[in-house]
């Protein structure tokens, strides 16, 4: 589904962004990131996040391509209540390769990542909010089946959330990403297996 920017707003707008034929093309600012404390000790809330408000349970999906070059270049989906309670997932460039990455933050951040070996160009990411859980899935243009990346706890009392597209470049400026679709709907499916 083409991206409709009319109902979306920025947290930390990037220095460059444009809408083109239902796609969002953007470049990141210098040393942008979302992270809270764990292991590294720093607290960052400077990443770019284009979002809209959503209540209750839902499914969010996006597809995108990026020019991953520097350590921690990243793009994907974000579900956010505030600076201390959020989740981001998508592609993160680390150890010289693209990894599927999920960071869940409930006061402090945790990070899980696994290397993607497929020679894909475009990735599709889906997050389903169901009560106290976020169910994260992905597929690529070379692997069309949805795969589970993580089932994460997220506080059920947080009922009004910001949901949308995120990208960051903690080590540089100028990471370029093209988001090709975004949708936010009722829960697609409650099936995990």
C-alpha positions in Angstrom: 0.0 0.0 0.0 1.5 3.4 -0.9 2.5 5.6 2.0 -0.1 8.3 2.9 1.8 11.0 4.7 -1.2 13.2 5.4 -2.0 11.6 8.8 1.6 11.1 9.8 4.0 13.3 11.7 7.7 13.3 12.5 9.6 12.8 15.7 13.1 14.1 14.8 12.6 15.0 11.1 15.5 14.0 8.9 17.5 16.7 7.0 16.2 15.3 3.7 12.9 13.6 2.8 10.5 13.5 0.0 7.4 11.7 -1.2 7.5 10.2 -4.7 4.8 8.1 -6.2 3.6 6.8 -2.8 7.1 6.1 -1.5 9.1 7.9 1.1 12.8 8.6 0.2 14.9 10.0 3.0 18.5 10.5 4.3 19.4 10.4 7.9 21.0 13.1 10.1 24.4 12.8 11.8 24.7 10.1 14.5 21.0 9.4 15.0 19.7 6.5 17.1 17.2 5.1 19.6 18.7 3.3 22.6 18.3 3.4 26.4 21.3 2.5 28.5 21.9 -1.2 28.4 25.6 -2.3 27.9 26.6 0.9 26.1 25.5 3.3 28.9 24.2 6.0 26.6 20.6 7.2 26.1 19.7 8.3 22.6 16.3 9.4 21.3 17.4 11.2 18.2 16.4 8.7 15.5 13.9 9.6 12.7 10.4 8.4 13.2 7.4 9.1 10.9 4.2 7.9 12.7 0.5 8.0 13.4 -1.5 7.2 16.5 -3.1 3.8 17.0 -5.1 2.3 19.9 -5.8 -1.3 20.8 -4.6 -4.3 18.8 -3.3 -3.8 15.2 -1.0 -5.1 12.4 1.5 -2.7 10.9 3.5 -3.5 7.8 6.1 -1.8 5.7 8.6 -2.6 2.9 11.8 -0.8 2.2 15.3 -0.8 0.6 18.3 0.9 2.0 21.9 1.7 1.2 23.6 0.0 4.2 27.2 1.0 4.4 28.2 2.0 7.9 28.0 0.2 11.2 24.4 0.3 12.7 22.7 1.8 9.6 19.1 0.8 10.2 15.5 1.1 9.0 12.2 -0.5 9.8 9.1 -0.2 11.9 8.7 1.4 15.4 6.0 1.0 18.0 6.4 3.7 20.7 4.7 5.0 23.8 7.4 7.3 25.0 11.2 7.6 25.2 11.4 4.7 27.7 8.9 2.3 26.2 9.2 1.3 22.5 10.2 -1.3 20.0 12.0 -1.0 16.7 12.6 -3.8 14.2 14.0 -4.2 10.7 17.4 -4.2 9.0 20.5 -3.2 10.9 24.0 -3.3 9.3 26.5 -4.9 11.7 29.7 -7.0 11.2 29.7 -6.1 7.5 26.3 -7.6 6.8 22.5 -7.0 7.0 20.9 -8.4 10.1 17.3 -8.6 11.1 17.2 -6.7 14.3 14.7 -6.1 17.1 15.2 -3.8 20.0 12.6 -3.8 22.8 12.8 -1.0 25.4 10.9 -1.1 28.7 13.1 1.4 30.7 16.2 -0.3 29.3 16.9 -1.5 25.8 17.6 -5.1 24.7 18.8 -6.2 21.3 18.4 -9.3 19.3 19.8 -9.7 15.8 20.5 -12.5 13.2 22.3 -12.4 9.9 20.3 -12.5 6.7 22.0 -14.5 4.0 19.5 -14.2 1.2 20.6 -12.0 -1.7 17.5 -9.8 -1.5 16.9 -6.2 -2.3 13.5 -5.4 -0.6 12.4 -6.5 2.8 8.9 -6.6 4.2 8.3 -6.2 8.0 5.2 -6.9 10.0 4.4 -6.2 13.6 1.2 -7.4 15.2 0.1 -6.0 18.6 -2.0 -8.4 20.6 -2.7 -7.5 24.2 0.7 -7.9 26.0 2.6 -9.0 23.0 4.3 -7.7 19.9 4.7 -10.4 17.2 7.4 -9.5 14.7 7.7 -11.1 11.2 9.6 -10.5 8.0 9.9 -11.7 4.4 12.0 -10.7 1.4 11.5 -10.3 -2.3 13.4 -13.6 -2.7 11.7 -15.4 0.2 7.9 -14.8 0.1 6.9 -16.7 3.2 6.5 -14.7 6.5 9.0 -15.8 9.1 8.9 -15.2 12.8 11.7 -13.0 14.2 10.4 -12.4 17.8 7.5 -12.6 20.2 8.1 -9.8 22.7 6.4 -8.6 25.8 5.0 -5.0 25.6 3.0 -3.5 28.5 -0.8 -4.0 27.8 -1.6 -0.9 29.8 0.0 1.2 27.0 -3.1 1.4 24.8 -2.3 4.5 22.8 0.8 4.2 20.7 2.7 5.9 17.9 3.3 3.5 15.0 5.3 4.0 11.9 8.6 4.1 10.0 12.0 4.6 11.6 15.6 4.9 10.4 18.9 5.9 12.0 22.6 6.1 11.4 24.5 6.1 14.7 27.9 6.4 13.1 27.4 8.9 10.3 25.0 11.1 8.4 23.4 10.4 5.0 22.1 6.9 5.3 19.5 6.6 2.4 16.4 4.6 2.7 13.3 4.2 0.5 10.1 3.1 2.2 7.9 1.6 -0.5 4.7 0.8 1.5 3.1 1.2 4.9 -0.2 0.0 6.2 -1.9 0.0 9.6 -4.9 -2.2 10.1 -6.9 -4.5 12.4 -5.0 -7.7 13.4 -4.2 -9.7 10.3 -4.0 -13.1 12.1 -3.5 -14.4 15.6 -1.7 -17.5 14.4 1.9 -17.8 15.3 2.6 -21.3 13.8 
